[in-house]
Amino acid sequence: MAQNIPELYGSLVFNDKIMRTKLPKDMYKALKKTIENGTHLELDVANSVAVAMKEWAIENGATHYTHWFQPMTNFTAEKHDSFISPTSDGQVIMEFSGKELVKGEPDASSFPSGGLRATFEARGYTAWDPTSPAFIKDRTLYIPTAFCSYSGEALDKKTPLLRSMDALNVEALKVLRILGNKDVKHITTTVGPEQEYFLVDKELYNKRKDLIFCGRTLIGAPAPKGQEMEDHYFGTLKPRVSAYMHDLDEELWKLGIPAKTKHNEVAPAQHELAPVFDTTNVAVDHNQLTMEVMKKVADKHGMVCLLHEKPFEGINGSGKHNNWSMSTDTGVNLLDPGKTPAENTQFLVFLVAVIKAVDDYADLLRISVASAGNDHRLGANEAPPAIVSIFLGDELTEVLKSIESDKFFVGHGAVQMDIGAKVLPHFVKDNTDRNRTSPFAFTGNKFEFRMLGSSSSVANPNIILNTAVAEVLSQFAEKLKDVPAEEMDTAVHNLLKETIIAHKRVIFNGNGYTDEWVDEAEKRGLYNLKSTPEALKEFVSAKNEELLTGHKIFTKGELHSRYEIKLENYVKTLHIESCTMAEIIQKDLLPAISTYMEQIARTASLKKSVVPDISVSSEAKLLTKLTALSEAMAEGLDVLKADTAKTEAMEDMQAKAESYQSVVLADMETLRASADEAEALMPDSVLPYPTYGKLLFSI
C-alpha cells in the first residue's frame, strides 16, 4: 500500500505544526519570535518547550534525548540521556527540563580543537539551536545544537555558520535601506546541496581494506568498461538501486528533509540525490543527516554507500554542488534578475557584490573545499578546476558590459525554442546556458558552487560565502550611506561600474578544463591552489584573518585552531592511506603474486616435460613480467615506508602536510602503477580482493 506522503513528511520532526498544537499560545509566539528575529529565549519559554517536546517524543516512542552537534570532524556527535528520573518509591517518572533542553555538557577535549583545549581541560557545552527543528531517530529525540569550550570558543561548524548568517543579514539590510527598501526586516541565505554518492555490494566492500580504512581504493586496475559509453547517466535505475532510493526518500521525508530529485550519475555505480533548498543552517543539518541515513539505508539493502570524493581511479568522483542564494522575509530572492535584469537595480547591486566577494576571497573559497579526498577530484572531467572563476552566461555578461561602457542594454527578450518537430511543444529558452566546468556558476536565480566534495560539511563554504558577501555589502553601504536621494541612481551606477571594472577578471564563461584557461587565469592574477597544503597556507593570511575576525565569525584563536585542524586532518588521512597501502601490498598482493607464480612455474615445468625443445614459453614471459613487477613493488614499498616514517617525524605541521602531498603521495602513485599492472595479469580467482569490474558492475 502506498504511503500517504503528506502525512509521512515531517512526521518525526518537532515542526511548526506540532509546536502550534503542543505549546500554549504565548509560549508559541515567544518561541517564533526567537526563531524569526534571533531574540533571546527566556527560561520559562524553554521549560514550556521542553515539556511539550518530551511529551511529543514519548508519544512517538522515544526514550532518550541527545544534543546533536557538528564537531570539526566532518561527522556529527551525540551523547544519549534517558528521560527517566527515579522517585523515592523506587519508580521512575519521565522528565525533561528547559535547562536540559538549552544546555548539554559533552567532553570538549576529545574532539579536534587545534590547541584550544588541552587534554585535562575537558568541559564543553552544547547550546540548543531553536532555528533548526528537533527530530526523532532510533527512539531518541535529537536536538540540534552548537558546541563550544568552557571558555566560550567555538569548537564546531554550526556556531561560525550562524555568526556568518547574522553578519550577512546586518550588512544586506543596510544596503536595502539605502536603496529605499524599508519593508524587509530579515534576510537569510538559502542552500540546496546536491549529494553525489556510490553504491557497492557490502560483501565485496568487506573484502577491500582500502575501502574500509580509507573510503577509496588505493590500488585497482581499470575494468574493461568504464563510463566511456555514457550509458549510466540518467539511465534506468537497477532494481536494487531503485528499492534503495525509495526507502531513502521515505526515511528522509519522515525527518522533514525535502529530498526531491534522484538519478544515476555519470560513473557506473554512481548516483545523486538533490533536495529542495532551505535556510542555510537547516540545510547543513539536513545534509549531515542525509549522509548518515544514506549509509544506514544502504546497509539494510546489503550495500555500502561511498561518500569519498574519488573512490575509484579513472572514473568520475563525487561532489556536492552548493546552490546558494539570499532571500528576504517578504519572499524576494535577491539574486532573481526578473524579466529585465538591466533595470533591476537591487538585483544588480547584490549580483556585483557577490562577484567582488568571490574575486576578493577566492583563496578562502578554495580553502573551504580543501581536503585530501577532494584534491583527487578537482580538475577532473566531472569537477571544476582549482581556479575559482564565475560563470554568468551571455545575457548577464552583456548587462555588466553595458554598465561598464555606460551604454543602454538592449536585451533580446524571451526566446522560444523550436526543436523542429511539430508535435513537440515550444518553450521559453533560459537566459543562460549551464557551464559544468565553472566552479561558481550563476544558474538563473542562485549561484552553484561546484567545488565542494561529497563527504564534506556544507557549513564550510557557506561560512565563507556569507562572510565575504557581508564584507562587500558593508563596503557598498559605507560608500552610499551619505549620498542624497536625488543623486543615488548615479552613485549606484558609478559603484557598479567601478566594481565591475575592478573584478571582471574573475568572470569566465568558457571551458575551464583547457590548458589555455590555466595560462589565461595566471595572466589575470587568479589563484590556482592545486593542493590542500598549498591552499591552507592562505587561510591565516592577514587579509583573511581581518575578514573573519572583523565580522566576528572567528576569534583569532578559533581561526588559527581551524588551520591546525585542517592540516592535521590532511596529515592523518595520508598517513592512514600510506599504512593501508603498505599492508595491502605486503600482506595481500605480493603473497598472491607469489602463489600465482608458483602455479605458472609448475605449468611451465609440465609443458617443458611434454615439449622438451620449447624455447621460451608464454609462462616464462609471464613469470619474467611478474617477477619484475614484484621486485618493483618490494622496492617501492621500502621507499614508501621510509618516506612515511621520515615525514611523520616532522614537527612543523605545514611542512609535514607538504611532504605527505609531494613525497608520500607520489610514492603511493608509483607503487600503485606496478600493483595495477600486476593485477591486470592475474586471474580474479587468485586476487585477494574484488576488482573494479566486480565493484562497479555487481549491483
Buried (B, 14 or more C-beta within 10 A) or exposed (E): EEEEEEEBBBBBBBBBEBBEEBBEEEBBEBBBBBBEEBEEBBEEBBBBBBBBBBEBBBEBEBBBBBBBBBBBBBEBBBBBBBBEEEEEEEEEEBEBBBEBBBBBEBEBBEBBBBEBBEEEBBEBBBBBBBBBBBBBBEEBBBBBBBBBBBEEBBBBBBBBBBBBBBBBBBBBBBBBEBBEBEEBEBBBBBBBBBBBBBBBBEEBBEBBBBBEBBBBBBBBBBBEEBBEEEEBBEEEBBEBBEBBBBBBBBBBBBBBBBBEEBEBBBBBBBBBBBBEBBBBBBBBBBBBBBBBBBBBBBEEBEBBBBBBBBBBBBBBBBBBBBBBBBBBBEEBBBBBBEEEBBEBBBBBBBBBBBBBBBBBBBBBBBBBBBBBBBBBBBBBEBBBBBBBBBBBBEBBBBBBEBBBEEEEBEBEEEEEEEEEEEEEEEEEEEBBEEBBBBBBBBBBBBBBBBBBBBBBBBBBBBBBBBBBBBBBBBBBBEBBEEBEEEEBEEBBBBBBBEBBEEBBBBBBBBEBBEEEBBEBBEEBEBBBBBBBBBBBBBBBEEEBBEBBBEBEBBBEBBBBBBBBBBBBBBBEBBBBBBBBBBBBBBEBBBEBBEEBBEEBEEBBEEBBEEEEEEEEBEBBEBBEEBEEBBEBBBEBBEBBBEBBEEBBEBEEBBEBBBBBBEBBBBBBEBBBBBBBBBBEEBEEEEBBBBBBBBBBBBB
